[in-house]
Amino acid sequence: MHGKIPWLVKDRIDINFVKKYSNLPQMNQNLRIAKGLVDNKTQQLLESHAMRCAGCGAKVANNVLQDVLHQLPNTEKQEILTNFSSAEDASLILLEDNKILLQSVDQIKAFINDPWIFARIATNHCLSDIYAMGCKPHSALAIVGLPFASKEYSISELRQLMLSCSETLKEQNCSLIGGHSAESEDLTFGLSVNGFTTQDKVLRKNGMKRGDVLILTKSLGSGTLLAADMRSKASHSNIQSALNMMAISNQEASSILVKMNATACTDITGFGLAGHLFEMLTRDMIKVSINLDDIPIMDGAIESLEQGIFSSLHEDNRTVSSYISVHSNLSKMAKYEILFDPQTSGGLLASIPSELAEICVNQLIEAGYQSTSIIGRVLKSNTEEPNIIIE
């Protein structure tokens, strides 16, 4: 067949065919709950979060975690310098000659079908707790949850996971010294990481000084983007950019922040920027101001939030909003919600003396942290309660 009419027909057929892969039906998120088991309000809340997120969006909510930790018996020892109330990124154990052993453990559920990329991001994510304390990782033990499958497939999956992890650890001069594996419903991967330093070089969450500026080294938005991806509502380019951001190690950022005399530091993960910043403020009752427009945000994240696509941990992260002072107009903006978005392999948040801030930002950008930004400043300490002012 020749001519204009056959091409019009073919074009119509092609368009309708492509629509089948772009105009997707809403995924069924119904959560079957036996009648009378919970009240209607609770049932609606559970059903709204029936599609659970992976990555750090699958963490247990901070308020749930704290309620349980406060009920545990006291097992402190003289050489253990941290406890549950410390809320530090890693545990500190005092050794001989003033040396400190840092230990951390983290594990996340796969959010992508590529085990190589997932393991690389998960490995960098697990190492971040050590970097957040100004230390270098020494060795690590792997924790793998592998879904049941044929022997051939399991071998292939595990091989890609462990080779990717080993390569990522080697790049950062960290040794893989063992681990544990088990069957699980979902693919999960984590590390227990060791580091060594001296007591005077440990970088903690508390310690901010009045006049310090707050520097964030990576963009926010991975939580809402991964949630959108689960619903087939995220573009490939935005997800690829997010994966590239998550795959960046915090190794160089940590070294630069230490050289710039950082007074406090943490990494931004599951509890979001507001939640982790609040942990930094609590001990010294600090008041800080944050400029929403200065927060670096991943491409597509604001659009995703505007559509009401939130990670399943987002609402729990919002409980810290009682310590936030914000104008009602700003609180209605999608950009405000980025404060509570859970991050996977997020960047470092540090307080830096103001006179070194510009030098620090320039060095971080030169080192590859292109999204680095000064997002706020420390106003005062020893206030009645910790406070985050949003401008």
C-alpha positions as a Markdown table, in Angstrom:
| # | Residue | x | y | z |
|---|---|---|---|---|
| 1 | Met | 0.0 | 0.0 | 0.0 |
| 2 | His | 1.2 | 3.5 | -0.9 |
| 3 | Gly | 0.2 | 7.0 | -0.3 |
| 4 | Lys | -0.9 | 9.3 | 2.5 |
| 5 | Ile | -3.8 | 7.3 | 3.9 |
| 6 | Pro | -1.8 | 4.1 | 4.7 |
| 7 | Trp | 0.7 | 6.2 | 6.6 |
| 8 | Leu | -2.0 | 8.0 | 8.6 |
| 9 | Val | -3.5 | 4.6 | 9.5 |
| 10 | Lys | 0.0 | 3.3 | 10.5 |
| 11 | Asp | 0.7 | 6.4 | 12.5 |
| 12 | Arg | -2.7 | 6.0 | 14.4 |
| 13 | Ile | -1.9 | 2.3 | 15.1 |
| 14 | Asp | 1.6 | 3.2 | 16.4 |
| 15 | Ile | 0.3 | 6.0 | 18.7 |
| 16 | Asn | -2.3 | 3.7 | 20.2 |
| 17 | Phe | 0.3 | 1.0 | 20.7 |
| 18 | Val | 2.7 | 3.3 | 22.5 |
| 19 | Lys | -0.1 | 4.6 | 24.8 |
| 20 | Lys | -0.4 | 1.1 | 26.2 |
| 21 | Tyr | 3.1 | 1.6 | 27.7 |
| 22 | Ser | 2.8 | 5.2 | 28.7 |
| 23 | Asn | -0.8 | 5.7 | 29.9 |
| 24 | Leu | -0.6 | 3.0 | 32.6 |
| 25 | Pro | -3.6 | 2.1 | 34.8 |
| 26 | Gln | -3.4 | 3.0 | 38.5 |
| 27 | Met | -1.8 | 0.2 | 40.4 |
| 28 | Asn | -4.0 | -1.7 | 42.9 |
| 29 | Gln | -2.8 | -0.7 | 46.4 |
| 30 | Asn | -5.6 | -2.2 | 48.4 |
| 31 | Leu | -4.6 | -3.7 | 51.7 |
| 32 | Arg | -6.9 | -6.5 | 52.7 |
| 33 | Ile | -7.8 | -6.1 | 56.4 |
| 34 | Ala | -10.3 | -8.3 | 58.2 |
| 35 | Lys | -13.5 | -6.4 | 59.0 |
| 36 | Gly | -13.5 | -5.0 | 62.6 |
| 37 | Leu | -9.8 | -5.5 | 63.1 |
| 38 | Val | -9.1 | -1.7 | 63.1 |
| 39 | Asp | -11.2 | 1.4 | 63.0 |
| 40 | Asn | -12.0 | 3.2 | 59.7 |
| 41 | Lys | -9.4 | 5.9 | 60.2 |
| 42 | Thr | -6.6 | 3.4 | 60.8 |
| 43 | Gln | -7.7 | 1.3 | 57.9 |
| 44 | Gln | -7.6 | 4.3 | 55.5 |
| 45 | Leu | -4.1 | 5.2 | 56.8 |
| 46 | Leu | -2.8 | 1.7 | 56.3 |
| 47 | Glu | -4.3 | 1.5 | 52.8 |
| 48 | Ser | -2.8 | 4.8 | 51.8 |
| 49 | His | 0.6 | 3.3 | 52.5 |
| 50 | Ala | 0.0 | -0.2 | 51.2 |
| 51 | Met | 2.7 | 0.3 | 48.6 |
| 52 | Arg | 5.8 | 0.3 | 50.8 |
| 53 | Cys | 9.1 | 2.0 | 49.7 |
| 54 | Ala | 12.5 | 0.4 | 49.5 |
| 55 | Gly | 15.9 | 1.9 | 50.1 |
| 56 | Cys | 15.9 | 4.2 | 53.2 |
| 57 | Gly | 12.2 | 4.8 | 52.7 |
| 58 | Ala | 11.8 | 1.3 | 54.3 |
| 59 | Lys | 13.4 | 2.3 | 57.6 |
| 60 | Val | 11.4 | 2.0 | 60.8 |
| 61 | Ala | 10.0 | 5.4 | 61.8 |
| 62 | Asn | 12.2 | 7.3 | 64.3 |
| 63 | Asn | 9.4 | 7.7 | 66.9 |
| 64 | Val | 8.7 | 3.9 | 66.9 |
| 65 | Leu | 12.5 | 3.3 | 67.2 |
| 66 | Gln | 12.9 | 5.7 | 70.1 |
| 67 | Asp | 9.9 | 4.3 | 72.0 |
| 68 | Val | 11.5 | 0.8 | 71.9 |
| 69 | Leu | 15.1 | 1.8 | 72.6 |
| 70 | His | 14.1 | 3.7 | 75.8 |
| 71 | Gln | 12.6 | 0.4 | 77.1 |
| 72 | Leu | 15.9 | -1.6 | 76.7 |
| 73 | Pro | 18.0 | -2.4 | 79.8 |
| 74 | Asn | 21.1 | -0.4 | 80.5 |
| 75 | Thr | 24.2 | -2.4 | 79.3 |
| 76 | Glu | 26.7 | 0.4 | 79.3 |
| 77 | Lys | 30.4 | -0.2 | 79.9 |
| 78 | Gln | 33.2 | 2.2 | 80.8 |
| 79 | Glu | 34.9 | 1.8 | 77.5 |
| 80 | Ile | 31.7 | 2.3 | 75.4 |
| 81 | Leu | 31.4 | 6.1 | 74.8 |
| 82 | Thr | 28.0 | 6.1 | 73.1 |
| 83 | Asn | 24.6 | 4.8 | 74.0 |
| 84 | Phe | 21.1 | 4.8 | 72.5 |
| 85 | Ser | 20.4 | 8.4 | 73.6 |
| 86 | Ser | 23.6 | 9.6 | 71.9 |
| 87 | Ala | 22.0 | 9.2 | 68.5 |
| 88 | Glu | 25.4 | 9.2 | 66.9 |
| 89 | Asp | 26.0 | 7.8 | 63.4 |
| 90 | Ala | 28.4 | 5.1 | 64.7 |
| 91 | Ser | 29.2 | 3.5 | 68.1 |
| 92 | Leu | 32.4 | 4.6 | 69.8 |
| 93 | Ile | 34.5 | 2.1 | 71.8 |
| 94 | Leu | 37.6 | 3.3 | 73.6 |
| 95 | Leu | 40.8 | 1.2 | 73.1 |
| 96 | Glu | 44.3 | 1.5 | 74.5 |
| 97 | Asp | 46.5 | 4.6 | 73.7 |
| 98 | Asn | 43.4 | 6.8 | 73.3 |
| 99 | Lys | 42.4 | 5.0 | 70.1 |
| 100 | Ile | 38.7 | 4.7 | 69.2 |
| 101 | Leu | 36.9 | 1.9 | 67.4 |
| 102 | Leu | 33.9 | 3.1 | 65.4 |
| 103 | Gln | 31.3 | 0.5 | 64.5 |
| 104 | Ser | 28.1 | 1.0 | 62.4 |
| 105 | Val | 25.6 | -1.3 | 60.7 |
| 106 | Asp | 23.1 | -0.6 | 58.0 |
| 107 | Gln | 20.9 | -2.6 | 55.6 |
| 108 | Ile | 18.5 | -1.6 | 52.9 |
| 109 | Lys | 16.0 | -3.2 | 50.6 |
| 110 | Ala | 16.6 | -3.2 | 46.9 |
| 111 | Phe | 14.9 | -0.4 | 45.0 |
| 112 | Ile | 16.2 | -1.4 | 41.5 |
| 113 | Asn | 16.4 | -4.6 | 39.6 |
| 114 | Asp | 20.1 | -4.3 | 38.8 |
| 115 | Pro | 22.0 | -6.0 | 41.7 |
| 116 | Trp | 25.3 | -4.4 | 40.6 |
| 117 | Ile | 24.1 | -0.8 | 40.8 |
| 118 | Phe | 22.1 | -1.6 | 44.0 |
| 119 | Ala | 25.1 | -3.0 | 45.8 |
| 120 | Arg | 27.3 | 0.0 | 44.8 |
| 121 | Ile | 24.7 | 2.4 | 46.2 |
| 122 | Ala | 24.1 | 0.3 | 49.3 |
| 123 | Thr | 27.8 | 0.0 | 50.0 |
| 124 | Asn | 28.4 | 3.8 | 49.8 |
| 125 | His | 25.3 | 4.3 | 51.9 |
| 126 | Cys | 26.6 | 2.0 | 54.6 |
| 127 | Leu | 30.0 | 3.6 | 54.7 |
| 128 | Ser | 28.5 | 7.1 | 55.1 |
| 129 | Asp | 28.0 | 6.7 | 58.9 |
| 130 | Ile | 31.8 | 6.3 | 59.3 |
| 131 | Tyr | 32.5 | 9.2 | 57.0 |
| 132 | Ala | 30.0 | 11.4 | 58.9 |
| 133 | Met | 32.1 | 11.0 | 62.0 |
| 134 | Gly | 35.3 | 12.2 | 60.2 |
| 135 | Cys | 36.8 | 8.8 | 60.0 |
| 136 | Lys | 37.9 | 6.4 | 57.3 |
| 137 | Pro | 36.4 | 2.8 | 57.0 |
| 138 | His | 38.8 | 0.1 | 57.8 |
| 139 | Ser | 36.9 | -3.2 | 57.2 |
| 140 | Ala | 33.4 | -4.4 | 56.7 |
| 141 | Leu | 31.1 | -7.5 | 57.1 |
| 142 | Ala | 28.4 | -8.0 | 54.5 |
| 143 | Ile | 24.7 | -8.9 | 55.3 |
| 144 | Val | 22.8 | -10.3 | 52.3 |
| 145 | Gly | 19.1 | -11.3 | 52.1 |
| 146 | Leu | 18.6 | -13.2 | 48.9 |
| 147 | Pro | 15.1 | -14.2 | 47.6 |
| 148 | Phe | 14.6 | -17.9 | 46.9 |
| 149 | Ala | 15.3 | -18.8 | 43.3 |
| 150 | Ser | 17.0 | -21.4 | 41.2 |
| 151 | Lys | 20.6 | -22.2 | 42.1 |
| 152 | Glu | 21.9 | -20.6 | 38.9 |
| 153 | Tyr | 20.0 | -17.4 | 39.3 |
| 154 | Ser | 21.0 | -17.2 | 43.0 |
| 155 | Ile | 24.6 | -17.6 | 42.1 |
| 156 | Ser | 24.4 | -14.9 | 39.5 |
| 157 | Glu | 22.6 | -12.5 | 41.8 |
| 158 | Leu | 25.0 | -13.0 | 44.7 |
| 159 | Arg | 28.0 | -12.8 | 42.5 |
| 160 | Gln | 27.0 | -9.4 | 41.1 |
| 161 | Leu | 26.2 | -8.1 | 44.6 |
| 162 | Met | 29.4 | -9.1 | 46.1 |
| 163 | Leu | 31.7 | -8.2 | 43.2 |
| 164 | Ser | 30.1 | -4.7 | 43.1 |
| 165 | Cys | 30.5 | -4.4 | 46.9 |
| 166 | Ser | 34.1 | -5.6 | 46.8 |
| 167 | Glu | 35.0 | -3.1 | 44.0 |
| 168 | Thr | 33.4 | -0.2 | 45.8 |
| 169 | Leu | 35.1 | -1.1 | 49.1 |
| 170 | Lys | 38.5 | -1.5 | 47.4 |
| 171 | Glu | 38.1 | 2.0 | 45.8 |
| 172 | Gln | 37.9 | 3.4 | 49.4 |
| 173 | Asn | 40.6 | 1.2 | 50.9 |
| 174 | Cys | 38.2 | -0.8 | 53.0 |
| 175 | Ser | 38.5 | -4.6 | 53.4 |
| 176 | Leu | 35.6 | -7.1 | 53.1 |
| 177 | Ile | 36.4 | -9.5 | 55.9 |
| 178 | Gly | 33.3 | -11.7 | 56.1 |
| 179 | Gly | 29.5 | -11.6 | 56.4 |
| 180 | His | 26.2 | -13.5 | 56.6 |
| 181 | Ser | 23.6 | -14.5 | 54.0 |
| 182 | Ala | 20.1 | -15.8 | 54.3 |
| 183 | Glu | 16.9 | -16.3 | 52.3 |
| 184 | Ser | 14.5 | -13.4 | 52.4 |
| 185 | Glu | 11.3 | -12.2 | 50.8 |
| 186 | Asp | 13.1 | -9.3 | 49.2 |
| 187 | Leu | 16.6 | -8.6 | 48.1 |
| 188 | Thr | 18.5 | -6.8 | 50.8 |
| 189 | Phe | 22.1 | -5.8 | 51.3 |
| 190 | Gly | 24.0 | -4.1 | 54.2 |
| 191 | Leu | 27.3 | -3.8 | 55.9 |
| 192 | Ser | 28.7 | -3.7 | 59.4 |
| 193 | Val | 31.6 | -1.3 | 59.1 |
| 194 | Asn | 34.6 | -0.7 | 61.4 |
| 195 | Gly | 36.8 | 2.4 | 61.6 |
| 196 | Phe | 39.7 | 3.5 | 63.8 |
| 197 | Thr | 40.6 | 7.0 | 64.9 |
| 198 | Thr | 41.6 | 8.9 | 68.1 |
| 199 | Gln | 39.2 | 10.6 | 70.5 |
| 200 | Asp | 40.2 | 14.1 | 69.6 |
| 201 | Lys | 39.5 | 13.6 | 65.9 |
| 202 | Val | 35.9 | 12.2 | 66.2 |
| 203 | Leu | 33.4 | 14.4 | 64.4 |
| 204 | Arg | 30.0 | 14.3 | 66.3 |
| 205 | Lys | 26.5 | 15.4 | 65.5 |
| 206 | Asn | 26.6 | 18.1 | 68.3 |
| 207 | Gly | 29.1 | 20.9 | 68.5 |
| 208 | Met | 27.6 | 23.6 | 66.3 |
| 209 | Lys | 28.8 | 27.2 | 67.1 |
| 210 | Arg | 26.8 | 30.4 | 66.7 |
| 211 | Gly | 27.6 | 31.9 | 63.4 |
| 212 | Asp | 28.4 | 28.6 | 61.7 |
| 213 | Val | 27.0 | 28.0 | 58.2 |
| 214 | Leu | 25.2 | 24.7 | 57.3 |
| 215 | Ile | 26.6 | 23.0 | 54.2 |
| 216 | Leu | 24.8 | 20.1 | 52.3 |
| 217 | Thr | 26.9 | 18.1 | 49.8 |
| 218 | Lys | 24.2 | 16.3 | 47.8 |
| 219 | Ser | 20.7 | 17.1 | 46.4 |
| 220 | Leu | 17.6 | 15.8 | 48.1 |
| 221 | Gly | 14.6 | 14.0 | 46.5 |
| 222 | Ser | 15.5 | 10.3 | 46.2 |
| 223 | Gly | 12.6 | 9.2 | 48.4 |
| 224 | Thr | 9.8 | 10.8 | 46.3 |
| 225 | Leu | 11.5 | 9.8 | 43.0 |
| 226 | Leu | 11.8 | 6.2 | 44.0 |
| 227 | Ala | 8.2 | 6.2 | 45.2 |
| 228 | Ala | 7.2 | 7.7 | 41.8 |
| 229 | Asp | 9.3 | 5.0 | 40.0 |
| 230 | Met | 7.4 | 2.3 | 41.8 |
| 231 | Arg | 4.2 | 3.8 | 40.4 |
| 232 | Ser | 5.7 | 4.2 | 36.9 |
| 233 | Lys | 5.4 | 7.9 | 37.2 |
| 234 | Ala | 9.0 | 8.9 | 37.0 |
| 235 | Ser | 11.0 | 9.7 | 33.9 |
| 236 | His | 14.1 | 7.6 | 33.0 |
| 237 | Ser | 16.4 | 10.6 | 33.0 |
| 238 | Asn | 15.3 | 11.7 | 36.4 |
| 239 | Ile | 15.7 | 8.3 | 37.9 |
| 240 | Gln | 19.1 | 7.8 | 36.3 |
| 241 | Ser | 20.3 | 11.2 | 37.6 |
| 242 | Ala | 19.1 | 10.1 | 41.1 |
| 243 | Leu | 21.0 | 6.8 | 40.9 |
| 244 | Asn | 24.1 | 8.6 | 39.8 |
| 245 | Met | 23.8 | 10.9 | 42.8 |
| 246 | Met | 23.3 | 8.0 | 45.2 |
| 247 | Ala | 26.3 | 6.2 | 43.8 |
| 248 | Ile | 28.7 | 9.0 | 44.8 |
| 249 | Ser | 30.8 | 8.2 | 47.9 |
| 250 | Asn | 31.0 | 10.6 | 50.8 |
| 251 | Gln | 34.7 | 9.8 | 51.2 |
| 252 | Glu | 36.2 | 13.0 | 49.7 |
| 253 | Ala | 33.5 | 15.2 | 51.2 |
| 254 | Ser | 34.3 | 13.9 | 54.7 |
| 255 | Ser | 38.0 | 14.7 | 54.3 |
| 256 | Ile | 37.3 | 18.2 | 53.0 |
| 257 | Leu | 34.9 | 19.0 | 55.9 |
| 258 | Val | 37.4 | 17.8 | 58.5 |
| 259 | Lys | 40.1 | 20.0 | 56.9 |
| 260 | Met | 37.7 | 22.9 | 57.0 |
| 261 | Asn | 37.3 | 22.5 | 60.8 |
| 262 | Ala | 33.7 | 21.3 | 60.7 |
| 263 | Thr | 32.1 | 21.6 | 64.1 |
| 264 | Ala | 29.3 | 19.0 | 63.6 |
| 265 | Cys | 28.4 | 16.5 | 60.9 |
| 266 | Thr | 25.9 | 13.8 | 60.0 |
| 267 | Asp | 24.7 | 12.1 | 56.8 |
| 268 | Ile | 21.2 | 12.6 | 55.5 |
| 269 | Thr | 19.3 | 9.3 | 55.1 |
| 270 | Gly | 16.0 | 7.8 | 56.1 |
| 271 | Phe | 14.7 | 10.5 | 58.5 |
| 272 | Gly | 15.2 | 13.3 | 55.9 |
| 273 | Leu | 16.9 | 16.6 | 56.2 |
| 274 | Ala | 14.7 | 17.9 | 59.0 |
| 275 | Gly | 14.9 | 14.7 | 61.1 |
| 276 | His | 18.7 | 14.4 | 60.9 |
| 277 | Leu | 19.2 | 18.2 | 61.4 |
| 278 | Phe | 17.0 | 18.0 | 64.5 |
| 279 | Glu | 19.3 | 15.3 | 65.9 |
| 280 | Met | 22.2 | 17.7 | 65.6 |
| 281 | Leu | 20.3 | 20.5 | 67.4 |
| 282 | Thr | 18.9 | 18.6 | 70.4 |
| 283 | Arg | 21.8 | 18.2 | 72.8 |
| 284 | Asp | 22.9 | 21.9 | 72.8 |
| 285 | Met | 19.4 | 23.3 | 72.2 |
| 286 | Ile | 20.4 | 25.0 | 68.9 |
| 287 | Lys | 18.3 | 27.4 | 66.8 |
| 288 | Val | 19.1 | 27.4 | 63.1 |
| 289 | Ser | 17.6 | 29.1 | 60.0 |
| 290 | Ile | 17.2 | 27.3 | 56.7 |
| 291 | Asn | 16.6 | 28.9 | 53.3 |
| 292 | Leu | 14.3 | 26.7 | 51.2 |
| 293 | Asp | 15.5 | 28.2 | 47.9 |
| 294 | Asp | 19.1 | 27.2 | 48.7 |
| 295 | Ile | 18.4 | 23.5 | 49.3 |
| 296 | Pro | 19.7 | 21.5 | 46.3 |
| 297 | Ile | 16.9 | 19.3 | 44.9 |
| 298 | Met | 17.1 | 16.4 | 42.3 |
| 299 | Asp | 15.5 | 16.9 | 38.9 |
| 300 | Gly | 11.8 | 15.8 | 39.0 |
| 301 | Ala | 11.5 | 15.7 | 42.8 |
| 302 | Ile | 9.4 | 18.8 | 43.1 |
| 303 | Glu | 7.1 | 17.7 | 40.3 |
| 304 | Ser | 6.7 | 14.3 | 42.1 |
| 305 | Leu | 5.9 | 16.0 | 45.4 |
| 306 | Glu | 3.4 | 18.3 | 43.7 |
| 307 | Gln | 1.5 | 15.2 | 42.5 |
| 308 | Gly | 1.3 | 14.0 | 46.1 |
| 309 | Ile | 3.8 | 11.2 | 45.6 |
| 310 | Phe | 5.5 | 10.6 | 49.0 |
| 311 | Ser | 7.7 | 7.9 | 50.3 |
| 312 | Ser | 5.9 | 5.6 | 52.8 |
| 313 | Leu | 8.2 | 7.0 | 55.6 |
| 314 | His | 7.5 | 10.6 | 54.7 |
| 315 | Glu | 4.5 | 11.1 | 57.0 |
| 316 | Asp | 6.4 | 9.7 | 60.0 |
| 317 | Asn | 9.3 | 12.1 | 59.2 |
| 318 | Arg | 6.9 | 15.0 | 59.4 |
| 319 | Thr | 6.5 | 14.5 | 63.2 |
| 320 | Val | 9.6 | 16.8 | 63.7 |
| 321 | Ser | 7.6 | 19.7 | 62.2 |
| 322 | Ser | 6.5 | 20.7 | 65.7 |
| 323 | Tyr | 10.0 | 22.1 | 66.1 |
| 324 | Ile | 9.9 | 24.0 | 62.8 |
| 325 | Ser | 8.9 | 27.6 | 62.5 |
| 326 | Val | 7.6 | 28.4 | 59.0 |
| 327 | His | 5.2 | 30.9 | 57.4 |
| 328 | Ser | 1.9 | 29.2 | 56.4 |
| 329 | Asn | 2.5 | 30.1 | 52.7 |
| 330 | Leu | 5.9 | 28.3 | 52.7 |
| 331 | Ser | 4.5 | 25.3 | 54.4 |
| 332 | Lys | 2.0 | 24.8 | 51.6 |
| 333 | Met | 4.7 | 24.6 | 49.0 |
| 334 | Ala | 5.9 | 21.3 | 47.6 |
| 335 | Lys | 9.4 | 22.5 | 48.2 |
| 336 | Tyr | 8.7 | 22.5 | 52.0 |
| 337 | Glu | 7.9 | 18.7 | 51.8 |
| 338 | Ile | 11.5 | 18.0 | 50.6 |
| 339 | Leu | 12.6 | 18.5 | 54.3 |
| 340 | Phe | 10.9 | 15.2 | 55.2 |
| 341 | Asp | 11.8 | 13.2 | 52.2 |
| 342 | Pro | 13.9 | 10.1 | 53.2 |
| 343 | Gln | 17.2 | 9.8 | 51.4 |
| 344 | Thr | 19.1 | 6.8 | 50.3 |
| 345 | Ser | 22.9 | 7.3 | 50.2 |
| 346 | Gly | 22.4 | 11.0 | 50.9 |
| 347 | Gly | 25.0 | 13.6 | 51.3 |
| 348 | Leu | 26.7 | 15.0 | 54.4 |
| 349 | Leu | 25.3 | 17.9 | 56.4 |
| 350 | Ala | 27.9 | 19.9 | 58.3 |
| 351 | Ser | 28.3 | 23.1 | 60.2 |
| 352 | Ile | 31.4 | 25.1 | 59.2 |
| 353 | Pro | 32.9 | 28.3 | 60.5 |
| 354 | Ser | 31.6 | 31.1 | 58.3 |
| 355 | Glu | 35.0 | 32.4 | 57.3 |
| 356 | Leu | 35.8 | 29.0 | 55.7 |
| 357 | Ala | 32.4 | 28.4 | 54.1 |
| 358 | Glu | 33.2 | 29.7 | 50.6 |
| 359 | Ile | 36.5 | 27.9 | 50.4 |
| 360 | Cys | 34.8 | 24.7 | 51.7 |
| 361 | Val | 32.0 | 24.9 | 49.1 |
| 362 | Asn | 34.5 | 25.5 | 46.2 |
| 363 | Gln | 36.7 | 22.5 | 47.3 |
| 364 | Leu | 33.6 | 20.2 | 47.5 |
| 365 | Ile | 32.4 | 21.2 | 44.0 |
| 366 | Glu | 35.9 | 20.7 | 42.6 |
| 367 | Ala | 35.9 | 17.2 | 44.2 |
| 368 | Gly | 32.8 | 16.3 | 42.3 |
| 369 | Tyr | 30.0 | 17.3 | 44.7 |
| 370 | Gln | 28.3 | 19.6 | 42.2 |
| 371 | Ser | 25.2 | 20.1 | 44.2 |
| 372 | Thr | 27.0 | 21.4 | 47.3 |
| 373 | Ser | 25.2 | 24.4 | 48.8 |
| 374 | Ile | 25.1 | 26.6 | 51.9 |
| 375 | Ile | 21.5 | 26.0 | 53.1 |
| 376 | Gly | 21.4 | 27.9 | 56.4 |
| 377 | Arg | 23.2 | 29.2 | 59.5 |
| 378 | Val | 23.4 | 28.7 | 63.2 |
| 379 | Leu | 21.6 | 31.5 | 65.1 |
| 380 | Lys | 22.1 | 30.6 | 68.8 |
| 381 | Ser | 22.5 | 27.8 | 71.3 |
| 382 | Asn | 21.2 | 27.0 | 74.8 |
| 383 | Thr | 17.6 | 28.0 | 73.8 |
| 384 | Glu | 14.5 | 26.6 | 75.5 |
| 385 | Glu | 14.2 | 23.9 | 72.7 |
| 386 | Pro | 15.8 | 23.1 | 69.4 |
| 387 | Asn | 14.3 | 25.1 | 66.6 |
| 388 | Ile | 14.5 | 25.2 | 62.8 |
| 389 | Ile | 13.4 | 28.5 | 61.2 |
| 390 | Ile | 12.4 | 28.1 | 57.5 |
| 391 | Glu | 12.9 | 31.2 | 55.4 |
